[in-house]
Amino acid sequence: MKVLLIYPRFWPYSSPPLGLAYIASYMRDKGIDVSIIDCTFNMNKKKLIEAAKEVNPDVIGVAVITGMVTDMESIISQLRSAIPKAVFVAGGTHASAFPEIVLRNYGFDIVARGECERIFVNLVNALKSGKALNKVKGISYIEGNKLKVTEPEPLIEDLSELPFPARDLLPMKDYLDYRIGRSSWTVPTPSTTTIGTRGCPYRCTFCATNANYGGKIRYRSAKNYADEIELLVNEYGVKGIWFNDDTFTMDRNWAIDIFDQLASRKIHIKWGCNTRVNVVNEELLRNMKSHGCEFISFGVESGVQRILDNYLKKDITIEQIKKAFTACNKVGIFTQATFMVGTPGETLQDMEQSIILAKEIKPDCIQVSINTPLPDTEMVNIAKRLGKVKEFDWENQDYMEKGIIHTAEFTPDQVKKMQEKFLKQFYFRPGYVSHQISKIKSIYELKKRIRGFNQLFGGYVSPLSIIKKINKTNKES
């Protein structure tokens, strides 16, 4: 039985779809004939249909992700006409949140919910043998016009049992060479992303991680992670890695073990990561820097403790934010601070306070998104309770370009203007320029800043165009 997995992202991006590649490698490891069509580079709908026809699969699995489903119905309709025998399976965050909508509106036969490696293998084997669908855990389907939901498939506790993602089925040369996106300018190219954990024990109201993976974190072993990095260096010539874990330093000993594993193999790469301000200190940051850390992205979100505590539930303090950025600046690690404007419960004055904090903590770059509730998050209920939601237009959500929440304190238009003001006031000030110049200690650091600023400002003259470019670049990051 042939399986085709499709990633319908029709625009260039620097990070490969590792989730789909993990499913493919797991299926291949179990003896299933699987291939991937990744639409990220040099692909349109017509080419997709022709490529799928050439594979002629029995099962077609499609990643259905919020913000990437606008044309899903037409894609599935065309694929059905081209390959009428195929069973269509939807996976991904959006499909897991809205299985009935995806089944009825987009033309899928089955939805695989949540973590899909085991689910896809069990489903394909069931389809091959004629086993009843109600015996397959973790799926939803329509039977007799009624939605059927089977019991969840347990999460994989030891992520080291998963084979490395099937990058050989992806257009890796395009990913390695692509120069737009955080993973391609914060570390040397060729660069790519990896992930060693799933889940998060924190309770942020705006984040979908808990909805997808539950409220705890699971790990690959440090040796397993180092093995993959060694493979990337040897087979793909990778010089830079972006550790795409939600919180890379949640377990400091695990992170340090990875550094030691790489050092023992004489693997010296530059890398960056996401983490939280409350799980780093100067000692750890110095260790990270000595082992190649170039860049850290911290989720700050707001400069007002009331917003952090009551509406975002970040479980961090303003003091922890300041300490983390002071330590990074002292150690010499580039930083990004991600902020969010338009949170229900926030005022325009609170948003101004976030601008003040951004200037004070001196990150090298910022991302300013508009609070846009994601499916199955607590923020959906908070937005409904504290304001009017213009529309939950899940298909066309764009957290960098438009707001959908209207409260007594702000309108979506006011939030958009505040976002633009935030970016202008942060970047277009003498203090920012002088701070950046003062941190340039080598030709390498100069080149890195040039790459970053070219992404932000390259080819644009007017302030408005620059702001749009900043938004686009941050979204791609």
Secondary structure, DSSP 8 states (H G I E B T S, - for coil): -EEEEEE---S--SS--HHHHHHHHHHHHTT-EEEEEETTSS--HHHHHHHHHHH--SEEEEE--TTS-TTHHHHHHHHHHHSTT-EEEEESHHHHH-HHHHHHHH--SEEE-SS-HHHHHHHHHHHHHT--GGGSTTEEEEETTEEEE-------S-GGGS----GGGS-HHHHHH---SHHHHSS-SSEEEE--EE--S---TT-SHHHHH-SS-EE--HHHHHHHHHHHHHHH---EEEE--SSTTSSHHHHHHHHHHHHHTT---EEEEEE-GGG--HHHHHHHHHTTEEEEEEEEE-S-HHHIIIII-----HHHHHHHHHHHHHHT-EEEEEEEE--TT--HHHHHHHHHHHHHH--SEEEEEE----TTSHHHHHHHHHEEES---GGG--TTT---EEESS--HHHHHHHHHHHHHHHHSSHHHHHHHHHT--SHHHHHHHHHHHHHHHTT--SHHHHHHHHHHHHHH-
